[in-house]
Amino acid sequence: MTSSRKNKTLFIDKEAASALALLKDKLLYPAVELMGKEESESVLQSSLIQGVTFPFPFILAPAGIKNEQILCSLEAGEEITIICDGEVFAFLTVSEVFEINPKERLKHIYGTDDITHPGVMATAKRLGKWAVSGKYEIINHTQNKNIKVINDAKKRIDAKHTSAIFMAANPLHRAHERLIRQTLDTTDLLIIFLLKPYESKNLNYEIRKEALEFFINNFLPKNRVVIAPLENSYIFAGYNEIIIDAIVAKNHGCDRLTIGKNHAGLGMFYDSNSNKSIIDKVIGVDIEIQTASVFVYCDKCTTLVSKETCPHGQHHQISYNADSILELLELGLLPPAVLMRKEMSAFLLSKLQPNRFKNLGKLYYDILPVAGLLEEHTEQDFYLELMKLYQTTSLT
């Protein structure tokens, strides 16, 4: 869409656009607008907005020489056009333009300004030194669909408690499944916020969503689980991630949030003769934050166990590292069933390695037991039957 308005123009990326959309939908409350200099400095000092926790100022400070030139030329009351990916995204009426310290902002988001940190490096490239505040209207903006879906699900089952889990499911493995089931044990409705990262190293979002839907529809009470897509922008990064997760979950209507004890942002610190975590810093966000066990596979227990209850030590435990499991899949290898449900492995391999076999039909009938009838088989069928052969133990 092009605009006939003769405004000065700012250029932003999809991460900034998604954060602005969350703000507009009031899903980042107590943050409700782009902050000016005075409010930004207040939040920097207190991490509070009107007595409620918010970890860092919510500002718009896009990088780029052209953006900087435009920002420095703006005056209060002037209207500007915001462009994202070549399309008009929003119109903003300027209240104030002010200088920020990019290193200070990076520290507030990530806890460090070390440029070798991958998150810091990525955000530093897209962060300028001038911020603009003001009212803005997003073009063709529709209300966040998650809210209606969640409210409808609550009414359908008359949910008294609604819990949230944030995950990338990249890919969905056995420990994810256990976390989901454990959370369902203590709640009426579970909202899985499925993250949509901007990095190419992740599985395609639609593939991850379809895999999660398959698990829910076939192995869970599906009327009690909702998938809520969520753009995983820079505001969810760093050691404040749990706080932002809690704020977003609460604003979606959840009263509980489940996180793993191995969550990178949980971080323990010592204060007033007691151990505390970042959870203890959350003020005024009315949501219960629950921590779940870290799950491993123990070759002595021969099952999935929590680290707290397994006595056999790390040398008997297999960790659920999503990156390593994904690497097996990308190489075309079937992950062991202790790491990933065989149906999930078959589905993902058929998506990641399409048309992999020269003659699938011949291969299927040559190496797999069949009923004698000529039938069409998919690659997914082939992987499922192959997994059964891997699990045959009579010759070992």
N, C-alpha and C positions, 0 to 999 in steps of 0.2 A: 504494500500500500504506500502510495506517495501522498504528501501533504501539500495543499495549496498555500498553507501559511508560510510567510516569509520569515521564519524564526531562525535564530542561531541553533546549531545542532550539536548535541553530545552523542558519542558513540559508546555503547556498553555491550558486554558479552551476555551469554545466556545465564551465567551464574548470577550476575547482578540483576538481570530481569526476573529470575525466579525468586530472588530474595525480595525484590520490590513487590512482586505479586503476593507473596506470603504476608508482607506488611499490610498491603491494601486489604487483604481478606481478614485482617485482625487476628492472624494465627501466630503472631509474635508478641501479643500483648504480655507485658505492659508497654512494649514499644508500639506506637501507633502512627508515627510519622518520621520523616527524615529529620535528624537532629541538627540544630544549629550549634554554634561554638560554645555557648554557655552551658547548654544541656549536655553536650559531648564531654566537656571538662568535668562536669558533675558526675557523670557516669564513669568516667575514667578513674575518679577518686573513690567512688563509693560502690560501684557495680550495682547500683540501685536506680530504679525509676519509680518515683512516688512510693518509696518503701518496699518495692518488689524487686527481686533479683533480676538483673539483666547484665550479662557479663562484660559487654563492651558497647561503645556508642554505635548506633545504627546510622551510618552515613553513606553518601554516594560520592566517591572520589575516584573516578575512572582515570586510568593511565593514558598516556599518549600526548605527543607534542601538540597536536591539533586541539585535543580536549583541554589541555592546560591553557592554550591561548584563548579559547572560547570562555573558559571559566573566569579567567582574569579580566575579561572584558564585560562581564555581566553586571547588571544593576538590579537592585530590589524592584520587584513588580514586573520585571521582564519575563516574557514567556519563551521557553525554549522547547525544541523538539528532541526527543530521545529516540535514537535509532539502535535497533538490535538486529544483527544479521541482515542488514540492508533494508529492513522494514521499519516503518514508524511503530514504535512500541508505546510511547506515552508523550504527553505534554506536561511540562512542569512550569509553575509560576514561581520565580525565584524569590526567596525570602532573604537569603544570606549566602555569601561565598566566603569561605575562610580557609586558612592554611592549617594543615595537619602535619604531624610527625609520622611518616610511614613506618619507621622502625618501632615507634611506641605502639602503633596500632597492631603491628605484627606480633609484638610481645603480648598484647592483651588477648589476641586470638589464639596464639600457639604456645604461649609461655616462653618463647624464645624468638630472637630475631636472627638466629644463625642461618645464613643463606644456604647452607648445605642441607638443611632440613627440607624434604621434598615439598611439604605443604607451604612452608615459608617461601621457598623459591617460586612456586607457582603463583602465590598470592602477590608477592613482591612485583611480579611482571605486570600485574593488572591493577596495581594500586598507585594512584597519583598522589600529589602533595596538596591538592586543592579539593575541597569538598563543597557541595552545594546543597542547601536545604530549601524546602518549599513544598506546597501542595502539588500533587500530580494526579493525572487521570490516565489510566491505561486504556489504550484503544482496543475496542472489541473485547473488553475483559468480561469473562464469565465467572460467577462465583465458584470457588473451589468445590469440585464435585464430591470430594471425600466426605465433607460435612453431611450432605444429604444421605449418602450411602451408609455412613455410620449411624446417623439418627434413625434411619429406616430399620437397620439391623437391631438397634436397641429396642425399638417398639415391637418388632416382630417376636422377640423372645422375652420381652419385659425384663431387660438386663438391669440388675441392681449395681453391678460392678463391671467396669470396662477397663481392660488392661492393654498396654501398648508394648510392642517390641519393635525396635529399629534394626533392620538387617539388610545386607546387600544380597545374601544368598548366592554368593559368587564362587562356587556353586552351593546349592542346598545339600548339606551332608547330615550324617547321623546325629552329630552333636546339636545342630540346629533343630532337628526333629525333636530331640529330647527336651531342649529348652522350650519349644512351643508346647509340647504336651504338659510339661511341668507347670507352665504358666496357666494353661487351660484348667488344670486341677483346682486352681484357686480363684477363678474368675468366671463370670457369666459369658462375657464377650471379649474376644481377643482381636485387636487391630494390629496387623503386621504392616508397618510402614516400610515398604520396599523401596530402597534407595536407588536413585537413578544417577550414578556418578557420570562425570564428564571425561573420564579417562578411557583410553582405548584398550587398556589391559583387562578391562572387565568384560564378562560375558554380555552379549546383547541383552538389553533390558527385557525385551519381549520374550526372549528364551527363558530368562530367569523367572519372569512372571508366569509363563505357561507351566514351567516345572513346579513352581510353588502351588499353582492352581491344581495341578495333577495330584500332588501330595494331599492337599486339603480335601479334594473331592473324593479321593479313594481311601484315605487313611485317618480322617478326622471327622468329627461332627460338623459338617460344613456350614450349618446355619449359625455356628458360634464363632466363625473366623471371617474377618474381612481383610482384604488386601488394599492398602491405601498407597498409591504411588506418591513418591516424594523426591523432588529434585534435591540432590545432595550437594548443595552449593557450599562455598567457602565458610559460611557462617556456622556450619556444623562441624568444622574442623577443629583440631587442637584440643587442649585440655578442658575447654568449656563445652565440649560437645554434649555431655550429659545434661548440663543446664539447659541448653537450647532444645535438646530432645524432650526434656520435662515440660518446658514451656509450650512447645508445639503439640505434644500429646494432650496436655491439659486443655489447650484451646480447640482441640478436635473433640473434646468431650470425654477424655479418659480420666479416670481417677487413680490409676496405678500405672507404673512404668517398671518393666523388668529389664535389668542389665546384667551382663555376666561379670563375675568377680575378676575376670582377666581383661575387662574393658580398659583400654589404654588411658582413658580420661579419668578413671576412678581415683587413682593416686592417693596414697595415705600420707598424712602429715601429723606431727605431734604438737598438741596445743593444750595448755592448762592440765598437764599430767594425764592426758587421755589421747588415744588414737582417733583421728577423724579423717574423713575423706571429703571430696568436693561436694558430696551430697549434703554435708552439714552446713555448707555455705548457701544453700537454697533457702531464700526467705520469701514468704508470701505467695509462693506457687503451690496451690492446694492440690498436691498430688503425692501419693505414697510411692517412694522409689524402693523397689525390692531388688536384691542382688541374688543371682542364681549361681549355682555351683559351676566349676570348670569341669567339663566332661572329657574323659579319655577312654580308650579301649585298653583293658589290662589283659595280657596274655595268660596270667595266672587265674584271674577271676573269670576269664573267657566271656566277658560281656562289657557293655558300656557302663562306666562307673564315674562317680564324682571323685575328684582328687582327695576330698576331705574324708571319704569313707574307704578308700582303697589303701591297704597296708603294705603293698608290695613294692612301692618305690618307682622312681622315674624310669629305671632300666627295664621295667616290665610294661611301661605304659606307652601307647601310641597316641600322639596328639592329633587333633583335627585341624590341620592347617589348610585353609581354603586355597591359598595360592599353590601349594604343592599338589593338592587334589586336582585343581584346574590344569596344572601343567601336565599331569597324566592324561587327562581328557584331550588336551590340545595335541598331545603326541599320538592320540588314537588308542591309548591303553585303557582297559577297563579297571577302574579303581576297585580294590578288594571290597567285598560286601560289608566288612566291618566299618569301612569308611563312608560308604555311600550305598543307599538302597539300589538294588540291581535295576529296578524299573527306572530310577532316576539316571543311572549311568547309561542305560540303553537309549533313553530319550535324548540326553545331551550329546552322546556320540553320534546319533543319527542326525542331529542338527549341526554339529561342528564338523563332521566328516561326511557330508552328503555325497552320494554316488561314489563311494570309496572303492567298491569292489567291482572288478571287471564283469564277473558273472555271478551275481548274488544267488540266483536260483540254483545253479550247479553247486556252488560252495555249500549252500544250505543242505542240499540233499546228500552231498558227499560226506560231510563230517558230523551231521546231527541226526539223532533218531527221528524218524518220521512215520506217519501212519500208513504210508504207501500211496496216498492220494496226492496227485499233483495240485498244489495250491500256491497262490501268490503269497509271498512273505516279504515284509518290509525289513529295512536295515534294523529297525528297532526290535522286531521279532528275532532277528538273527543274534543280536547282542544278548537278548534275554536267554536264549537257548544256549549260547556260548558260555554265559555265566554259570549255567547249571553244570556244564562239563567241568569248569574250573573248580566247582565245589564238590565234584565226585572224589571220594577218598578211598575207594575200595582197593586201588593199586598202590596206595602210599602207606 
